[in-house]
């Protein structure tokens, strides 16, 4: 299975086309996962945005999956494919219990920033983690990046997929994937592009040139979005 590309929304970044359009175009360009990341929006606004995006992606026949960041309730109500948790979200174990009580079916991801956090997330039931930031990024100004060596340590230690995030683009993605990471997550490299569809396609092409297979494949539509454990 190939490496996966996650594209995240961020209204604080300078998208050159409307955000919903940018994410839809990213999906058409080959993004495997779209993350609806609305940190300051109320639940209703996130719900309506996610529903509209899901409808467009599915109508277009794209296999991209849509995850809602932070809001498990919104992800379930919108019938999204999963939820991605952050440090101030519900704990992974609590979210896993809610998902199981509801009959399962949602992929559950978690952002981590250290090996210890990554191991704790896996133990608590996360399907995958995103680790970063790998390179300097506008999302975390002034904070030192983790780098690919630390990413490699996390990849080696975990038995669930590790998706790298932070300052990644077509020029450095090969270095990232050489660690055995399952894929990458980006904002600016696609959302801020004048043509998000072409930007996503270029990034996927660069990823396809990596000679290193992911240590743990990230299961997307073809894998049924079942839990990504090995």
Backbone as a ProteinNet text record, in pm:
[ID]
protein_1_A
[PRIMARY]
XXXXXXXXXXXXXXXXXXXXXXXXXXXXXXXXXXXXXXXXXXXXXXXXXXXXXXXXXXXXXXXXXXXXXXXXXXXXXXXXXXXXXXXXXXXXXXXXXXXXXXXXXXXXXXXXXXXXXXXXXXXXXXXXXXXXXXXXXXXXXXXXXXXXXXXXXXXXXXXXXXXXXXXXXXXXXXXXXXXXXXXXXXXXXXXXXXXXXXXXXXXXXXXXXXXXXXXXXXXXXXXXXXXXXX
[TERTIARY]
84.7	0	87.6	44.2	123.5	107.5	193.2	184.6	59.9	7.8	-114.9	-84.2	-168.7	-160.7	-284	-261	-367.1	-356	-467.3	-470.7	-562.4	-510	-583.7	-632	-748.5	-797.4	-744	-729.1	-685.7	-724.7	-826.2	-874.5	-776	-679.3	-581.5	-475	-468.6	-368.4	-427.8	-341.7	-385.5	-429.8	-542.5	-594.6	-630.2	-592.2	-617.3	-752.9	-815.4	-951.5	-1032.4	-1164.4	-1244.8	-1206.3	-1206.1	-1151.9	-1220.9	-1352.6	-1422	-1379.8	-1366.6	-1322.3	-1180.5	-1093.6	-954.7	-947.1	-1025.3	-1023.8	-1083.7	-1190.9	-1252.6	-1155.2	-1087.7	-989.5	-872.5	-832	-724.4	-764.3	-889.5	-938.8	-935.4	-976.3	-973.3	-830	-736.3	-596.6	-525.6	-593.8	-533.8	-513.9	-553.4	-542.2	-626.5	-570.6	-639.2	-732.3	-694.3	-771.4	-779.6	-899.5	-919.8	-960.7	-889.8	-923.2	-986.9	-1109.9	-1181.6	-1133.7	-1055.6	-988.4	-1036.2	-1139.1	-1200	-1191.7	-1079.3	-1052.7	-1147.4	-1192.2	-1269.4	-1417.4	-1457.4	-1595.2	-1686.7	-1812.9	-1909.6	-1946.3	-2006.1	-2036.6	-2122.7	-2222.6	-2312.3	-2236.7	-2147.1	-2071.4	-1980.9	-1917.9	-1831.4	-1914.4	-2030.6	-2120.1	-2163.2	-2207.3	-2253.9	-2141.1	-2022.4	-1906.9	-1870.6	-1864.8	-1828.2	-1930.1	-2057.8	-2162.2	-2152.4	-2131.5	-2121.2	-1999.4	-1887.4	-1765	-1779.9	-1836	-1858.3	-1945.2	-2051.7	-2142	-2069.5	-1988.7	-1917.5	-1816.2	-1742.9	-1639.6	-1703.6	-1812.5	-1877.1	-1945.9	-2003.5	-2067.9	-1966.5	-1845.5	-1740.7	-1680.4	-1715.5	-1661.9	-1521.7	-1476.1	-1342.7	-1341.9	-1230.3	-1215.7	-1160.2	-1137.1	-1084.5	-1180.8	-1124.8	-1203.8	-1195.6	-1302.2	-1310.4	-1311	-1218.7	-1211.4	-1240.5	-1303	-1328.7	-1232.5	-1160.9	-1066.8	-1139.1	-1101	-1141.4	-1282.3	-1379.8	-1520.4	-1572.6	-1568.4	-1621.3	-1771.2	-1842.3	-1987.1	-2021.8	-1947.9	-1972.9	-1937.6	-1826.5	-1785.6	-1893.7	-1951.3	-2054.6	-2184.3	-2221.2	-2345.6	-2339.8	-2224.1	-2207.5	-2180.4	-2166.5	-2132.2	-2000.2	-1906.1	-1770.4	-1704	-1587.3	-1516.3	-1435.3	-1415.6	-1340.4	-1321.9	-1246.7	-1217.8	-1068.2	-1014.5	-874	-865.1	-804.9	-800.6	-670.4	-680.6	-564.3	-546.1	-448.4	-415.3	-532.2	-615.9	-727.1	-860.4	-855.8	-977.1	-1010.1	-1115.3	-1142.3	-1020.2	-993.7	-885.5	-913.9	-808.9	-824.4	-908.2	-881.7	-954.3	-1103.3	-1137.7	-1278.8	-1345.9	-1276.9	-1332	-1349.3	-1253.4	-1263.4	-1385.5	-1412.1	-1527.8	-1657.9	-1665.1	-1784.9	-1805.8	-1698.8	-1707.9	-1754.7	-1701.2	-1740	-1885.9	-1930.5	-2070.9	-2165.2	-2117	-2198	-2188.9	-2115.8	-2106.2	-1980.9	-1886.7	-1760.5	-1775	-1677	-1685.3	-1609.9	-1569.2	-1493.7	-1345.9	-1262.1	-1118.7	-1087.3	-992.8	-962.9	-813.5	-781.2	-642.1	-611.8	-483.1	-440.6	-310.2	-302.3	-178.6	-87.6	39.6	138.3	264.1	342	461.8	584.8	573.1	687.1	666.3	773.5	763.7	670.9	681.7	598.4	450	417.3	277.9	229.3	314.2	276.6	247.9	332.3	312	185.6	159.2	38.3	-86.7	-82.3	-196.5	-224.6	-120.2	-139.1	-200.5	-147.8	-198.7	-344.8	-385.8	-522.1	-622	-573	-663.3	-666.6	-570.2	-566.6	-538.2	-603.3	-577.5	-449.9	-417.3	-295.4	-260.5	-138	-98.1	-35.5	-47.8	33.9	140.4	263.5	375.7	444.3	476.3	545.3	558.5	600.1	623.2	764.8	777	903.5	999.9	951.5	1030.8	967.3	1039.8	978.7	849.8	749.3	620.2	551.5	469.7	396.4	293.8	255.2	157.4	215.9	348.5	414.6	537.9	516.8	631.5	711.2	843.1	929.9	956.7	884.2	906.3	1001.8	1104.4	1200.3	1134.7	1167	1108.4	1165.1	1089.4	1132.5	1238	1225.7	1322.7	1292.5	1356.9	1329.1	1388.7	1492.8	1549.3	1451.4	1387.4	1288.7	1166.6	1130.1	1021.6	1053.6	1176.3	1216.6	1205.6	1238.8	1226.4	1081.6	991.6	849.6	798	834.5	791.7	838.9	962.1	1019.1	948.2	908	851.9	705.8	632	488.3	449	335.1	281.4	154.1	123.7	13.9	75.2	0.6	55.9	96.9	208	257.4	258.1	184	176.2	254.2	349.2	433.7	365.9	387	326.3	423.9	411.7	489.3	593.8	563	661.5	697.1	611.3	641	587.7	669.3	628.7	692.4	672.6	723.8	876.3	942.7	1088.1	1151.5	1081.2	1141.5	1064.5	957.7	875.5	950.4	1045.7	1123.3	1203.5	1260.9	1337.5	1246.9	1125.5	1029.8	989.5	954.8	907.1	1017.9	1143.6	1255.3	1258.4	1186.2	1179.6	1086	1008.7	908.4	772.8	758.5	630.4	521.5	398.2	286.8	239.3	275.5	234.9	264.3	207.3	231.4	100.3	98.2	-15.2	36.1	-38.8	5.4	-110.7	-73	-170.3	-127.7	-22.9	19.2	55.7	120.1	166.8	52.7	-68.2	-183.1	-287.8	-329.8	-439.7	-403.1	-276.4	-234.6	-195.9	-200.2	-161.6	-270.7	-230.3	-327.4	-416	-359	-433.4	-415.6	-502.1	-486.4	-490	-567.4	-573.3	-437.4	-375.8	-244.8	-138.9	-149.4	-52.8	-59.3	-181.3	-197.4	-142.7	-167.5	-118.8	33.5	95.9	242.3	300.9	237.4	286.9	271.6	158.6	139.3	240.4	272.2	372.8	509.2	543.8	671.3	672.6	560.8	551.7	566	510.6	516	657.8	746.4	885.5	968	912.3	987.6	1014	1139.9	1170.1	1141.6	1102.8	1081.2	931.8	890.3	749.8	715.3	590.1	551	565.6	615.3	627.9	491.8	391.8	254.4	164.4	100.7	13.4	-104	-140.9	-259.2	-376.4	-476	-587.4	-684.7	-706.9	-802.4	-923.1	-988.3	-1113.2	-1093.6	-981.4	-958.2	-941.6	-899.7	-882.4	-1001.9	-1107.6	-1231.3	-1235.2	-1131.6	-1124.2	-1141.8	-1110.3	-1111.2	-990.9	-982.2	-872.3	-739.8	-644.6	-520.3	-412.4	-449.6	-349.4	-295	-171.8	-113.1	-123
-120.2	0	124.4	227.6	348.8	438.6	539	638.4	724.7	773.1	853.2	1001.8	1080.4	1225.8	1277.5	1342.1	1410.9	1560.1	1624	1768.8	1828.5	1925.4	1987.6	2126.1	2161.8	2297.7	2387.9	2515	2614.6	2752.1	2812.2	2941.4	3054.3	3030.6	3134.4	3145.6	3044.3	3045.3	3109	3156.8	3235.7	3155.4	3087.2	3012.6	3108.2	3072.4	3156.8	3128.7	3019.2	2987.7	2959.4	2965.2	2936.1	2801.9	2796.2	2680.4	2550.4	2551.7	2427.5	2382.7	2479.5	2446.9	2390.3	2450	2404	2259.2	2224.9	2087.9	1990.2	2030.5	1946.5	1923	2028.2	2014.5	1926.6	1937	1851.1	1704.5	1676.5	1538.8	1491.6	1577.8	1541.8	1523.1	1591.9	1580.3	1460.2	1384.2	1261.2	1254.4	1358.2	1351	1234.3	1157.8	1039.4	1072.2	1171.2	1209.9	1361.9	1412.9	1556.2	1575.3	1661	1687.9	1826.2	1827.2	1952.5	2002.8	2107.9	2159	2302.7	2316.1	2446.5	2474.5	2529.9	2545.4	2641.4	2745.3	2850.3	2850.8	2765.2	2766.2	2689.4	2732.9	2658.7	2526.8	2438.5	2304.5	2306.6	2394	2398.2	2432.4	2529.4	2569.5	2456	2385.9	2273.6	2162.3	2136.2	2032.5	2064.1	2186.4	2223.9	2218.9	2263.6	2261.2	2117	2030.8	1890.8	1820.6	1845.1	1782.1	1825	1953.7	2004.4	1945.6	1939.5	1885.4	1736.7	1663.1	1519.8	1496.4	1573.3	1556.7	1581.2	1685.5	1717.5	1609.3	1561.4	1460.5	1330.3	1291.9	1166	1176.5	1292.4	1312.1	1305.3	1351.9	1351.2	1212.1	1117.6	983.3	967.4	1064.9	1056.7	955.6	886.5	790.6	855.7	987.3	1057.1	1043.6	1029.6	1018.8	1149.8	1185.4	1311.4	1284.9	1346.9	1339.8	1478.4	1482.7	1608.7	1618.5	1727.9	1746.4	1787.9	1731.3	1768.5	1724	1745.2	1727.9	1588.8	1496.6	1363.1	1367.8	1454.6	1464.1	1507.9	1605.3	1654	1546.5	1477.9	1372.1	1265.3	1227	1124.1	1176.4	1298.4	1354.4	1375.8	1415.6	1441	1313.6	1202.2	1074.1	1082.9	1151.2	1157.8	1022.2	1007.4	880.3	863.8	973.1	960.4	1093.1	1087.9	1206.6	1209.8	1330.1	1347.1	1432.1	1377.1	1441.2	1517.2	1624.8	1704.7	1699.8	1774.9	1769.7	1809.2	1901.4	1948.8	1886.9	1785.7	1713.3	1611	1532.1	1418.4	1327	1262.6	1163.3	1050.5	993.3	888.3	772.8	730	616.1	645.7	767.4	804.4	808.2	863.6	868.6	728.2	640.3	502.2	433.6	458	397.1	446.5	576.3	631.3	569.2	559.1	501.5	356.1	281.3	140.7	127.1	212.9	208.4	239.7	321.6	359.5	257	150.6	45.8	48.4	135.2	141.3	211.6	189.2	243.1	371.3	441.6	565.8	541.3	594.1	591.9	700.9	673.7	764.7	797.3	922.1	966.2	1061.4	1087.7	1170.6	1241.3	1370.2	1445.8	1423.8	1397.6	1379.1	1456.4	1487.7	1568	1508.9	1386	1317.5	1168.3	1093.3	947.5	897.7	958.1	915.1	938.2	1052.8	1080.6	982.2	948.8	856.2	717.6	672	540.6	538.2	647.9	655.7	654.1	723.8	726.4	587.8	516.9	381.1	291.6	301.4	218.8	249.2	375.4	416.8	380.3	335	290.7	372.9	462.8	540	449.3	476.6	402.1	448.3	576.7	632.1	758.4	806.4	935	1020.4	1152.3	1244.7	1299.6	1302.6	1347.8	1466.4	1566.8	1683.5	1789.9	1909	1937.8	1897.3	1847.6	1791.7	1900.7	1996.5	2109.5	2239.2	2350.2	2478.9	2502.9	2558	2577.7	2701.5	2763.3	2882.7	2851.7	2725.8	2688.9	2692.2	2681.8	2681.1	2772.3	2901.2	2992.5	2996.6	2993.4	3005	2876.2	2769.5	2641.2	2555.9	2498.5	2417.9	2292.6	2256.7	2136.2	2008.9	1900.1	1771.2	1704.8	1721.5	1663	1518.5	1470.2	1335.6	1226.7	1257.1	1154.6	1117.2	1217.9	1188.9	1120.3	1160	1092.5	944.6	914.2	774.9	695.3	757.4	690.6	654.5	747	722.3	612.2	618.6	516.1	378.4	369.7	242.5	186.7	273.4	229.3	188	239.2	215.7	104.8	43.2	-58.6	-10.9	120	182.2	284.7	328.5	423.9	556	608.6	739.8	830.4	939.9	1037.7	1161.8	1203.5	1318.6	1448.2	1553.1	1682.5	1795.1	1906	2024.7	2061.8	2160.5	2212.6	2118.1	2023.3	1921.6	1965.7	1944.6	1976.3	1875.8	1895.6	1800.4	1792.1	1898.1	1898.9	1818.7	1802.8	1730.6	1605	1573.9	1460.3	1327.5	1317	1193.7	1165.6	1268.9	1255.7	1209.3	1259.3	1220.5	1074.7	1034.8	898.8	794.4	837.3	745	689	748.8	700.3	581.3	550.1	445.8	498	630.8	691.1	645.7	642.2	594.4	696.9	823.1	928.1	1063.1	1166.8	1303.3	1379.5	1481.3	1572.7	1713.1	1786.7	1920.8	2019.2	2145.4	2254.4	2343.4	2420.6	2521.1	2467.6	2351.7	2298.4	2274.7	2260.2	2236.6	2347	2376	2470.3	2611	2650.6	2785.1	2796.3	2685.3	2687	2751.4	2811.3	2870.2	2762.8	2644.2	2530.6	2412.5	2398.6	2290.7	2151.1	2135.3	2003.6	1965.4	2057.2	2029.8	2014.1	2093	2084.1	1948.4	1899.2	1767.2	1658.9	1672.1	1573.7	1570.9	1690.1	1695.5	1630.7	1654.3	1596.2	1444.7	1396.4	1251.7	1189.3	1258.8	1207.6	1198.8	1300.9	1298.1	1185.6	1162.7	1055	918.6	905.4	777.4	739.8	838.8	810	757.5	757.2	708.3	558.5	516.3	373	297.9	371.2	310	292.5	169.8	142.3	185	221.4	255.3	134.7	157.5	47.8	-13.5	72.7	27.6	103.9	38	109.4	173.9	290.4	360	315.1	253.9	198.2	307.3	321	419.3	344.7	400.5	341.2	197.3	170.3	35.7	-65.2	-16.5	-106.3	-105	-35	-38.1	53.5	132.3	222.2	147.2	19.1	-52.8	-11	-56.4	-13.2	-49.9	40	27.9	-46.6	-128.9	-202.9	-318.8	-360.1	-477.4	-595
0	0	0	-67.5	-80.3	41.3	48	153.5	135.9	248.4	242.7	258.4	194.4	204.8	276.2	391.6	463.9	432.2	406.2	386.3	492.2	567.5	677	638.3	689.4	670.6	780.6	748.6	846.7	793.3	855.5	807.1	833.2	921.5	951.1	842.9	756.3	650.3	525.3	438	324.1	203.9	214	99.9	-13.2	-134	-250.6	-314.9	-274.6	-319.1	-192.7	-199	-80.3	-18.7	114	184.5	145.5	138.2	100.4	-38.8	-129.9	-265.5	-264	-183	-176.1	-129.4	-29.4	23.1	-77.5	-143.2	-245.9	-361.6	-403.2	-510.7	-468.2	-341.7	-290.5	-300.6	-266.4	-277.4	-422.7	-513.8	-655	-704.7	-640.5	-679.5	-620.8	-537.9	-486.8	-337.3	-263.4	-117.2	-67.6	24.2	74.8	190.9	269.7	387.6	392.4	415.7	436.3	582.1	652.1	792.1	804.5	853.9	879.7	1015.5	1012.3	1132.6	1156	1238.6	1264.4	1413.8	1456.9	1599.8	1669.7	1600.8	1667.4	1629.2	1539.4	1492.4	1587.1	1601.9	1683.4	1616.4	1694.5	1645.5	1519.9	1516.8	1401.1	1273.7	1282.5	1164.2	1116.2	1209.8	1172.3	1110.1	1168.2	1116.7	973.9	951.3	817.8	716.1	757.3	667.4	632.5	734.2	711.7	623.1	646.8	565.6	419.6	398.5	261.5	190.8	261.6	201.1	171.9	265.9	244.9	122.2	108.4	-5.1	-137.1	-142.9	-266.8	-302.2	-201.1	-225.6	-272.7	-208.3	-245	-381.2	-408.9	-538.2	-651.2	-623.6	-725.3	-745.4	-658.1	-670.4	-615.8	-540.1	-480.7	-366.6	-350.9	-240.7	-114.5	-118.4	-0.8	116.5	235.1	356.3	433.4	501.5	574.6	724.2	794.2	939.7	996.3	1111.4	1180.6	1298.2	1305.4	1416	1543.1	1652.9	1788.2	1824.3	1737.8	1772.4	1734.5	1829.6	1806.7	1779.8	1853	1833.6	1691.7	1640.1	1504.8	1402	1423.7	1331.1	1320.3	1433.4	1433.5	1372.2	1405.5	1353.4	1202.5	1153	1009.6	930.7	1002	939.8	865	928.9	875	893.3	834.6	841	968.6	1042.1	1165	1234	1341.1	1420.7	1449.6	1455.1	1489.3	1615.4	1719.4	1849.8	1870.9	1948.2	1984.5	2136	2185.6	2327.6	2417.1	2371.4	2453.2	2413.9	2329.9	2292.9	2400.9	2377.5	2464.6	2468.5	2581.4	2584.4	2485.1	2431.4	2331.3	2385.4	2507.9	2564.4	2576.3	2616.4	2628.8	2492.4	2394.2	2258.4	2202.9	2228.8	2182	2241.8	2367.7	2432.7	2369.2	2341	2277.9	2140.1	2062.8	1929	1936.1	2030.3	2043.6	2083.7	2174.1	2216	2101.1	2007.8	1892.3	1779.5	1802.8	1702.5	1618.7	1656	1583.4	1449.5	1363.4	1227.8	1204.4	1310.9	1294.1	1319.8	1231.1	1256.5	1358	1446.1	1556.2	1554.8	1520.5	1516.6	1629.1	1649.3	1760.9	1727.2	1758.5	1741.4	1860.3	1833.8	1940.9	1906.6	2012.2	1991.6	2059.4	2105.8	2166.8	2155.2	2173.7	2170.2	2279.8	2398.1	2510.1	2481.3	2424.6	2388.9	2283.2	2189.1	2083.4	2140.5	2229.9	2290.2	2375.6	2444.5	2526.3	2439.2	2325.3	2234.9	2178.6	2141.2	2090.7	2198.3	2320.2	2429.2	2460.7	2438.1	2469.4	2359.9	2244.3	2139.7	2014	1994.1	1870	1751	1638.6	1515.4	1447.6	1464.2	1406.8	1484.4	1467.6	1525.1	1416.3	1433.8	1356.4	1449.5	1400.4	1481.8	1415.4	1495	1441.3	1547.6	1499.8	1359.7	1319.7	1197	1150.5	1106.8	1029.6	982.6	1032.3	1024.6	1063.9	985.6	1053	989.5	1043.7	960	1000.9	1109.3	1123.9	1225.6	1366.4	1377.1	1507.5	1504.8	1485.7	1476	1605.4	1592.1	1709.1	1781.9	1751.7	1818.6	1735.6	1798	1722	1665.8	1542.4	1483.1	1546	1532.6	1587.3	1499.8	1369.5	1277.6	1242.5	1137.9	1088.4	1177.7	1251.6	1340.2	1450.6	1508.7	1612.7	1551.6	1432.8	1362.7	1345	1305.1	1285.9	1415.6	1529.4	1658.8	1688.2	1658.8	1683.2	1591.4	1465	1369.7	1414.8	1458.2	1500.1	1622.7	1713.6	1841.9	1833.6	1734.1	1730.4	1632.9	1660.3	1569.8	1501.3	1513.4	1439.5	1344.1	1244.2	1147.6	1211.6	1163	1204.8	1082.5	1090.9	982.2	1025.1	944.6	977.6	936.4	1014.2	985.1	1017.4	944.9	978.4	875.6	790.7	696.4	583.3	554.1	453.1	317.2	214.2	77.5	-16.9	-146.4	-244.5	-242.9	-197.6	-196.1	-84.2	27.3	140.3	181	107.8	148.6	139.8	46.8	35.5	161.4	218.2	342.8	456.7	457.8	562.2	547	426.8	404.6	418.9	409.9	429.7	571.3	663.1	801.7	817.8	715	726.8	769.4	775.8	811.5	714.1	764.1	683.5	582.1	605.5	515.7	575	514.6	560.7	565.3	650	659.5	630.4	550.8	510.9	518.5	529.7	517.8	402.1	425.8	329.5	192.8	186.4	58.6	-39	10.7	-76.9	-62.7	59.6	80.8	34.9	49.3	11.7	-135.3	-208.1	-349	-433.6	-543.6	-634.9	-697.3	-714.3	-769	-673.9	-572.3	-474.2	-536.1	-642.1	-706.2	-763.7	-834.6	-892.4	-784	-677.6	-568.1	-499.5	-476.8	-416.1	-508.4	-637.8	-733.7	-737.8	-734.2	-735.2	-610.2	-498	-373.2	-375.5	-424.9	-435.4	-531.1	-638.2	-731.9	-665.5	-586.5	-514.8	-412.2	-346.3	-248.4	-314.1	-433.9	-504.5	-544.2	-549.3	-586	-469.2	-349.5	-234.6	-248	-230.5	-239.6	-109.5	-4.8	126.1	150.2	174.1	201.3	343.2	367.9	504.8	597.3	716.3	812.1	840.7	863.5	886.6	789.7	695.6	601.2	672.4	624.3	674	589.8	652.3	576.9	537.1	407.9	356.9	302.6	205	155.5	110.9	42.6	-9.9	102.7	221	334.7	426.3	386.8	461.6	582.4	603.5	718.2	849.9	850.8	976	1057.9	1180.5	1265.8	1203.3	1214.6	1139.9	1216.5	1310	1386.2	1304.5	1336.8	1272.7	1368.1
[MASK]
++++++++++++++++++++++++++++++++++++++++++++++++++++++++++++++++++++++++++++++++++++++++++++++++++++++++++++++++++++++++++++++++++++++++++++++++++++++++++++++++++++++++++++++++++++++++++++++++++++++++++++++++++++++++++++++++++++++

